[in-house]
């Protein structure tokens, strides 16, 4: 994504936060960005494609910053998890992501809807996986239920907090919910009470990522970009690597047209020719996800 596209995304994000997605027109974006209609459609086929690019960019930023939190609190899994949840909720609030997502639900834009659903599923899956690192292994069969309860508690407390215009800080809400979840997990493990079988969800989640446009793209893109930025000493190689990865993301984020698979494959081959990247596990994981998505698209 070049600087002009980033500038358009930045101006559009501000408009979406001010007016909402539905009430922001392409003309509003043109005027705020200071561009012509031709320039807009050179980079984005529609407003919904621009929204997908924006959500993907925000999710990528969230993942990268969430991992930086992990460095600070390394060694204390529960404290780390709480701080990551606090960061994620604060990030979403500051960028008005829930409002943007809610405003799209009335629209008949299949790819946007699928992306948002996958975004929610990926977040839940991350919480469930983190629970398995936090809680004792004997509680494992009950952690899926715990993850469901945590999401429900957080969502409803935030909705009530907003409805009452009550100034409960995010930190207090998260720590309160985690304390309750810890008590529940311990109790249901002792009593052997289970609602959902985690293996059923695992099958559904894996099937979903195979059959729909997946937020896995955002996750592996963020990881590969981090490797490129940290390990490629040659500035020209670093620039080219980031351009290839960004190009592939842009192709797969097209909302109204099919991605050009042959160009994506050519870009992957170019990435493999960068010696420092060639044998990294991040590139292998990235290629697997891209292959899955292009196979589905073709």
Secondary structure, DSSP 8 states (H G I E B T S, - for coil): --HHHHHHHHHHHHHHHHH-TTT--HHHHHHHHT--HHHHHHH-SSHHHHHHHHHHHHHHHHHHHHHHHHHHTTT-HHHHHHHHHHHHHHHHHHTTHHHHHHHHTTS--HHHHHHHHHHHHHHHHHHHHHHHHHS-GGGGGGHHHHHHHHHHHHHHHHHHHHHTT----HHHHHHHHHHHHHHHHHHHHHHT--SS-HHHHHHHHHHHHHHS--THHHHHHHHHHHHHHHH--SHHHHHHHHHHHHHHHHHHT-SSS---HHHHHHHHHHHHTSHHHHT-HHHHHHHHHHHHHHHHH-
